[in-house]
Amino acid sequence: VVMDFLDYMRETGRSARELGEQVGVTKSYILHLKAGRRHPSAKLMSRIAEATHSMVTFSDWERRRLLNPTPWVSDED
């Protein structure tokens, strides 16, 4: 099942801290991603796809970026 990042976090009940530790970013950065205030780098997108067993894919992030192009991509990856 493919879903967007926000739905994935809601439906799986994973904490921002847990996912952040798994993909190598802070809890705060995961919360920024959830809120749409930041877009992940390609490297981080890949790690999130792996950590979510491809439930959250590159296309989800591209869709979010097209809807809200202003958030910056962090070097935090």
GIMOJO-V124243 format. One record per pair of residues at least 12 apart in sequence whose C-alpha atoms are under 10 Angstrom apart, sorted by the first residue. I is the first residue (numbers start at 0). J is the second residue. D is the distance in whole Angstrom. If there is no record, write none. Layout:
i=I j=J d=D
i=I j=J d=D
//
This chain:
i=0 j=52 d=10
i=0 j=53 d=8
i=0 j=54 d=6
i=0 j=55 d=9
i=1 j=51 d=10
i=1 j=52 d=10
i=1 j=53 d=7
i=1 j=54 d=4
i=1 j=55 d=6
i=1 j=56 d=7
i=1 j=58 d=10
i=1 j=59 d=9
i=2 j=53 d=9
i=2 j=54 d=6
i=2 j=55 d=6
i=2 j=56 d=8
i=2 j=58 d=10
i=2 j=59 d=7
i=3 j=33 d=10
i=3 j=54 d=8
i=3 j=55 d=6
i=3 j=56 d=8
i=3 j=57 d=10
i=3 j=58 d=9
i=3 j=59 d=5
i=3 j=60 d=8
i=3 j=62 d=9
i=3 j=63 d=9
i=4 j=32 d=8
i=4 j=33 d=7
i=4 j=35 d=10
i=4 j=47 d=9
i=4 j=48 d=10
i=4 j=51 d=9
i=4 j=54 d=8
i=4 j=55 d=6
i=4 j=56 d=9
i=4 j=59 d=7
i=4 j=60 d=8
i=4 j=63 d=10
i=5 j=30 d=10
i=5 j=32 d=9
i=5 j=33 d=6
i=5 j=34 d=8
i=5 j=35 d=9
i=5 j=55 d=9
i=5 j=59 d=10
i=6 j=33 d=9
i=6 j=55 d=9
i=7 j=33 d=10
i=7 j=51 d=8
i=7 j=54 d=7
i=7 j=55 d=7
i=8 j=29 d=10
i=8 j=33 d=8
i=8 j=51 d=10
i=8 j=55 d=10
i=9 j=33 d=10
i=11 j=51 d=10
i=14 j=26 d=8
i=14 j=29 d=9
i=14 j=30 d=10
i=15 j=27 d=8
i=15 j=28 d=8
i=15 j=29 d=6
i=15 j=30 d=6
i=15 j=31 d=10
i=15 j=32 d=10
i=15 j=33 d=9
i=16 j=28 d=9
i=16 j=29 d=8
i=16 j=30 d=9
i=17 j=29 d=10
i=18 j=47 d=8
i=18 j=50 d=8
i=18 j=51 d=9
i=19 j=47 d=9
i=19 j=50 d=10
i=21 j=46 d=8
i=21 j=47 d=9
i=21 j=49 d=10
i=21 j=50 d=7
i=22 j=42 d=10
i=22 j=43 d=7
i=22 j=44 d=9
i=22 j=45 d=9
i=22 j=46 d=6
i=22 j=47 d=6
i=22 j=48 d=10
i=22 j=49 d=9
i=22 j=50 d=7
i=22 j=76 d=8
i=23 j=43 d=8
i=23 j=46 d=9
i=23 j=47 d=10
i=23 j=75 d=8
i=23 j=76 d=6
i=24 j=43 d=9
i=24 j=75 d=6
i=24 j=76 d=6
i=25 j=75 d=8
i=25 j=76 d=9
i=28 j=73 d=9
i=28 j=75 d=8
i=28 j=76 d=10
i=31 j=70 d=10
i=32 j=60 d=10
i=32 j=70 d=10
i=35 j=60 d=10
i=35 j=63 d=8
i=35 j=64 d=9
i=35 j=66 d=10
i=35 j=67 d=8
i=35 j=68 d=10
i=35 j=69 d=10
i=35 j=70 d=7
i=36 j=67 d=9
i=36 j=68 d=10
i=36 j=69 d=8
i=36 j=70 d=5
i=36 j=71 d=8
i=36 j=72 d=10
i=37 j=63 d=10
i=37 j=64 d=9
i=37 j=67 d=10
i=37 j=68 d=9
i=37 j=69 d=8
i=37 j=70 d=5
i=37 j=71 d=6
i=37 j=72 d=6
i=37 j=73 d=7
i=38 j=60 d=7
i=38 j=61 d=9
i=38 j=63 d=8
i=38 j=64 d=7
i=38 j=67 d=9
i=38 j=68 d=9
i=38 j=69 d=9
i=38 j=70 d=6
i=38 j=71 d=6
i=38 j=72 d=5
i=38 j=73 d=7
i=39 j=57 d=10
i=39 j=60 d=8
i=39 j=64 d=10
i=39 j=70 d=10
i=39 j=71 d=8
i=39 j=72 d=6
i=39 j=73 d=7
i=39 j=74 d=9
i=39 j=75 d=9
i=39 j=76 d=8
i=40 j=60 d=10
i=40 j=71 d=9
i=40 j=72 d=6
i=40 j=73 d=7
i=40 j=74 d=8
i=40 j=75 d=9
i=40 j=76 d=7
i=41 j=57 d=8
i=41 j=60 d=10
i=41 j=72 d=9
i=41 j=76 d=9
i=42 j=76 d=7
i=43 j=73 d=10
i=43 j=74 d=10
i=43 j=75 d=9
i=43 j=76 d=6
i=44 j=56 d=7
i=44 j=57 d=6
i=44 j=58 d=10
i=44 j=59 d=10
i=44 j=60 d=8
i=44 j=76 d=10
i=45 j=57 d=8
i=46 j=76 d=9
//
